[in-house]
Amino acid sequence: MSETITLKSTMALWTTVVVRHFRQLRILAGLILVFGTFALITIIPNSAASLQSGSVAAWLSESKASGSMENVEDAQVEVLTPRMQIALDYVTRRYRVSEEALMPVFELAQTAGREHRIDPLLIVAVIGIESGFNPFAESSLGAQGLMQIIPRFHLDKVPEDSAEKSFLNPEVNVRVGAHILREAITRRGLVAGLQFYGGASDAQGSYANKVLAERARLEHAVQRRASSGINSRSLG
């Protein structure tokens, strides 16, 4: 009889312990559920926002790289005048250089001509005589680039807004070359100024004659195209 009572007491005790642990597990599970739900509510929107932000950033980056978004104020595209475009066509055939390669050179010549108040066709003529439109040309005397500038004599003329200081850089070379050319012509006149630019000292003006002959060919190409159907008044 006493054994039966002891067994019942033991079973009751174990039942109480199991129930107590079960309740504790339920409480723990409830806490985990509550904290888990809170975490999801907090983290998911932030993650979504981060993903959205990342996607937008990537899209903006790709758009800028592809050119689908253009800043009108920053994009200063130099459009060739009809006169310069005709000259470009002529030089492409004469020097057997692709239009894609020559286009930036003509754009630079047009910009530098406007900046220094000099005929851009004269700049193009000098480039043709000096380097044959080879931006990496270098003479035995150290003259470099499209307009064959000797760096040690003209470092002071590099534009302050230029990030690149190398005279093999076409933009630097043409802007500095146009500056030198303008100063020489202003001080000495056209022929003597060209002679000075080319470092020529002969009385016959052989260098100046070459440049002027090249310019005349360019101008003739422009006028010939004009007479064949293009209104000469549109040639800038």
Long-range contacts (C-beta under 8 A, 24 or more apart in sequence): 78-107, 78-108, 78-110, 78-111, 80-106, 80-107, 80-110, 81-110, 81-235, 81-236, 82-230, 82-234, 82-235, 82-236, 83-121, 83-222, 83-235, 83-236, 84-109, 84-110, 84-120, 84-121, 84-236, 86-221, 86-222, 86-225, 86-226, 86-230, 86-235, 87-121, 87-124, 87-218, 87-221, 87-222, 89-221, 89-225, 90-217, 90-218, 90-221, 90-222, 91-124, 91-128, 91-133, 91-218, 94-217, 95-128, 95-132, 95-133, 97-133, 101-133, 102-133, 104-170, 105-133, 105-135, 105-146, 105-170, 105-174, 108-170, 108-171, 108-174, 108-175, 109-174, 109-178, 111-175, 112-174, 112-175, 112-177, 112-178, 112-179, 113-178, 115-175, 115-178, 116-178, 116-179, 116-181, 116-182, 117-182, 118-178, 118-181, 118-182, 118-185, 119-215, 121-215, 121-218, 121-219, 121-222, 122-181, 122-211, 122-215, 123-147, 123-174, 123-177, 123-178, 123-181, 124-215, 124-218, 125-211, 125-212, 125-214, 125-215, 125-218, 126-177, 126-181, 126-194, 126-197, 126-211, 127-174, 127-177, 128-214, 129-198, 129-207, 129-210, 129-211, 129-214, 130-198, 135-168, 135-170, 135-173, 136-168, 138-168, 144-168, 144-173, 145-169, 145-170, 145-172, 145-173, 145-177, 146-170, 146-173, 146-174, 146-177, 147-173, 147-174, 147-176, 147-177, 147-178, 147-180, 147-181, 149-173, 149-176, 149-177, 149-180, 154-180
